[in-house]
Amino acid sequence: MATKNNFSKAVMDLMGIPAGEGAGDIKKQENGNVSAYEDKQVTEKITEHEPETIREPEIEVDLERKKFLYNAKNVTATTTVPIQQEHPVTVISRSMVVVGEINSSTDIDVYGDVKGSIKTTGDIKVTGKIIGDLVGSSFTLNGCVIQGNIVAKGNVSIGTNTMIVGDIAADNIKINGKVKGNLNINKMSEFLENALLAGDVKSQTISMSQGAKLKGNVSVALDDSQSQREFDSVLG
């Protein structure tokens, strides 16, 4: 019996158990360790269902939302391109009759009737009837009747079924209708097969198609220095 007690004491000394704690205490301690382990497992399971883990996706969504808003702000500030408006045009419809002077800075399309002068920095397109002088950039006249002088900074195109009574000044002109008036053209005058001109022509270059009719004086602009060079080249 003493040997057994000594063996037990040696085992207790080896395990670091203070003297006085018996086998029941050891079993109680072992049971306590098991309970602590079980408590730890229960605690981990509870922790897995705590609100913090549920709120993590909400935190990520909130961060994504802030990131989206930040990027949208940068796009608005740096890369947004304003919408370009179409080139404005003043339109006079077929049912309209305008009496009075028209001044504009836009293109003008005349489908109706105008009794008065028209002045603009844009182009003028006419298919109606105008009684008055016209001043603009370039002109497209087709199937219309105009009684008045035309001053163009650019080109004038006169289509078929068009009648103009008045003088015309422009850079270039192309005629396939009827004109009664003098032409003062800086560069090219082109008369197509249906062209009919009753008036004088002053132009740097003239081109006439077969069938075109012209009654008046024709003057091809040639300055003195250019004429002298031409004659010198021929006469040596």
Steps between C-alpha positions, in 0.01 A plus 500: 500500500783738582662412170181590319480833679862574425439417132203730494697776663779456245250523217350815650845655542580413141178663375562807714198452715546641847485262785158467657306481171366152459383293211157653535652843454683376191180364353323818592771702324476278193123544502554874531727498195239319294236747606729789407553346155128457453444858614756616244320311222166652598659845517644461147160394365334798659771726365432376146143636525585830661370815325856606405534221241156591364595868467818429299316477163320825581835665564630373161187625321539839661863517391403405143232769499746764616749385237232523228399850608863612505562368149176657376609834643832476319329416171266795538786735579753389240357293216146620449464652155228760452237420242567680179197671356426476130581796280198733539288574193228762455218350296227692317239238414291484182192642672684805636515849348760725659481875437804692622876476532661183639836514680648178636824323591373152408426311182166592344271269303225682311211282383237772515484864386710791624440864410812668634877464507679210671844533658683225687851369568383147424386325184170567322285236333197615299219305336235771547459857380700803616469867410805667650879493511685201648833497686652180637780246488397246236172465308304200375214617278272239348149537359467856631437854382718785630476866414800670656877511508703212650832545681672176606829455684519144367329314218164538323320202348196571279293194411239436234159671510667798670468861388707786641469866408795684651877523510708223661841527668674186628821298504363224274168457322331205332192581290244257365206744510411849374674819612438856387779713641873549509741248653814604688678174588843482658595150383288260295178552302342180375202496261323164469280385211181672629671829589366827359670829585398845383777721632872558516744253652826586670687195627848356525394176328190417293368158407198445270323176423328430170151652509584788734394847375663831582415851378741768622863589528751248633810617683763259624695672774867540414718749682774698326791306649348167402424619144855632464646167611277314250609718208865492605493121506358491146706780341818409679 
